[in-house]
Amino acid sequence: MTAILLISFTAYLVISIMAGLPIAFSLILCAAATAFQMNFDAPNSQIIAAQFMRGLDSVTMMALPFFILAGELMNKGGLTNRIIAFCNIFLGRVTGGLGYVVIFACLIFASLVGSAVASTAALGAILIPMMAKSGYNKAESAGLVASANLVSPIMPPSIPFIVYAGIANVSIGALFLGGIAPAFYLTAIMCVTWFIVCRKNPIKSNEPRPSIKEAALVILGGLWALFLPFIILFGLRFGFFTATEAGVIAVVYALFVGKIVYRELTFNSFVKAMVSAAKMSSVVMFLAAAAQVAAYFITISGMQTLIAEGLGVFTDRPMLLNVILQTIIILMGTCVDVVPTILIMTPIMLPLLKAANIDLIYFGIVFTLANVLGLTSPPVGPVLNVACATGDVKMEQILKPVIPYYIAQVILVYLLILFPQLVMVPYHWIAGK
């Protein structure tokens, strides 16, 4: 009976998503259909409503809207151009330098935004035309911007980390500190791949070298942006504030820099930032609530236990289990977005992880990295769609340029599985353990 429920649940989910129903509504529909099949006194509206509210009633998830709002305020407050100019001062004049500017600008912007889609929209609109104007192929430029922005959900403050922490009941601060090293690995592997890719069309900037005064002004302007992640990480590392409080501090700092320092945050842009943050937060929170409803019926139907028993034979071989789970996640990423995958899969995998004694912080970091690869893999590929829109290129044009970066990023995922020390040793050092 449980196996039939599992097959039915999966079928309902796939069919409803393919029919164009939003994922949150698809999850609720699957939960209701499962309840009917179980002859439960359902779909009992009170149970569904109670579980829906339970999915929202999380102190951990309170950090989410604050970090989203901080990112929006920094973007509206003139941060994007200053980050690009800051990176260009150091990297713009080397061969293929504009590509490295893209990669490091994405890393810096990631430490403020936490969303690959938002980061691609903000940076892509400036960097893709800039690269095309300098002689780079527009489709290749869009592919680089899309791939480089996958660092956003890994570098703190990461929205997927917050969602995972809320479900797995682990520390957001620990995930943030643990995500720093993989974010730099991702940046390094992007640089290596770009070095190989750009050799066939080496381009060097012909822009005049800036004066010392001009360079100093650009660096000083960029330092205000760089200061925020240090405040957050320093405070979390030494316990001065919680992750939710860090989100509030980020909002206040973003308001101060955008209005007082850069003087580009107007009342209209502030309102637009508030509306945009509210929309994004409500989408994620609604997904979390719907996933809780689905998780409840998955649990009481025994589907979770069935899956755990099916993969339970691998619990005495945690590395192999991790390889299997991350491979499933990479495949899921081709058709399901990051946050829904975390919400759907985390409750299912938790019993397996605990039985195999896999560290939940380590797993969450690798799990998120495997998840975000789907952002640049068709047919969904939300980051690809944004890069295409901002760069005015077609989807079929961007797919080939993305392949080298995608392969390199997949290799990185499996390296982190085979060598957990790559994650845990820097994490323990940063966390002071």
C-alpha positions, 0 to 999 in steps of 0.5 A: 500500500505504501509503495502504491502511495509513493508511486501515486504521489510522484505521479500526481506531482509530475503531472501537476507540474507538467500541466503548469500548476505552481509547485506550491499548489502541486504539493498541496494537491499531492497531499490531499490526493494522498489523504484520499487514498489513505482513507484518511478523514481527509482532505481534512481542512483543519489538518491541512491548515494547521500543517500549513501554518506550522511550515511558516511558524519558524524562527529560522525562516524569519531571517529570510525576508530580512536578507532578501530585503537587504540584497534588494536595497543594496542593489537599488542603492547603486552597489552593482556598478561599484562592485564591477568598477572595484573588480575592474581596477584589479583585473580589467587589464589582464588578458581575458580580464573582463571575464575574471571581473565577472567571476569576482563581481559575482562572488562579491555580489553573492555575499550581499544578495544570496540569490542567483536569479537576483544576482544574474538580473542585476549583474547581467544587465551591465556585464553582458553588454560590457563584454560584448562591447569589448569584443567577446561573444555575447552568448559566451558572455551570457553563459559566463555570467549565468554560471559564475552567479551559481556562487550566490546560493553558496556564499553567505547570506544564502537563501537556500541555506536558510531554508535548509536550516529551518527544515533540518533544524541546524544552525544557519550561522554554521551553514554560513561559515561552512559555505565560505570555502566552497564558494571560493572553490567554485570561484577558483574553478570558474577562473580555471575554466575561463582561463581555458575557454578564453585562450581561443579568443584572448582579449585584453582591455585597451582602456587607459590605466586609471590614475592613482586618485581615480583608483583610490576613489573606486576602491573606497566606494567598493569597500563599503559594499565589502564591509557588510559580509564581514560584519555579518560573518564576524558577528555570527562567528563570535556570537554577537547576534543570531542569523535573524538579527544579522538580517536586520543589521544587513537591512539597516546597513544597506539603508545607510550605505544606499542613502547616506554614502552612495546617495542613490537610494531614493524613496521610489527605489526604496518602495520598489525594493520593499515590494520586490522583497515582499514578493520574493519572500512570500513565494519562498514562504508559501512554498515552505508552508506547502512543503510542510503539508506534503511532508506531513502526509508523506510521514504518516503514510509511511512513504518516508520510511519506505524510501529510507528502507530502500536506501538503508542498505547504504547507511553503513557506506556513507560516502556511497550513500552521499554520492547516490543522494547528490546524483538524484539531486543533480538530476532533480535540478534539471526540472525542479527549482532549488528551494522546492527541491530542498523543501521536498527532499530534506525531510525524506533524506534526514532519517538516512543521513542520521542513520549513516551518521553524515554531518548535517552541516556538511551535507547541507552545503554539498546538497545546496551546491548540487541543487544549484547546478539545476539553475543552469541546466535545461529545461527549467534553468531559471538563471539561464532564462534570466541571462538570456533575457538580460543579454538578449540571446536565445536559449539555444545559443547559451547552452553550449557556452555553459557546458564547460562550466557545468562539467567543472561544477559537477566535478567540484560536487563529487570532489567535496563528496570524496574529500569531506575535509575540503568543507569541514577543515575550513569550517572548523577553522573559521568557526574556531572549533 
